[in-house]
Amino acid sequence: MRKFRVTRDERTHRPGECAHRHIKLDRHGGIVTCGNCGAALSAFWALEMLSEQYASALANIARLDQRLTQANDLIATLSAALDDRQTIQKSTLMSDVPTLD
């Protein structure tokens, strides 16, 4: 029989202790345990931790989406500037070509 350690801490992670990030669910007994240390976890604690991770992931996606939008805007600006520069260079080259008058 496996020993379980029940954690009752208020979401504080002490250095050197398990953070309980690898959650295992026993579908038959309704028990939530940590896959790393084997501690029995409160289902509410596990749900709260997962919801915080989900919110953090969504915030990270929003930040990355904002950075991607900024990068795309910068690429469009630089591309337009390059097109303008090439147009100016072409017109300068064409004006330097002697005509056969």
Secondary structure, 3 states (H helix, E strand, C coil): CCCCCECCCCCCCCCCCCCCCCEEEECCCCEEEECCCCCEECHHHHHHHHHHHHHHHHHHHHHHHHHHHHHHHHHHHHHHHHHHHHHHHHHHHHHHCCCCC
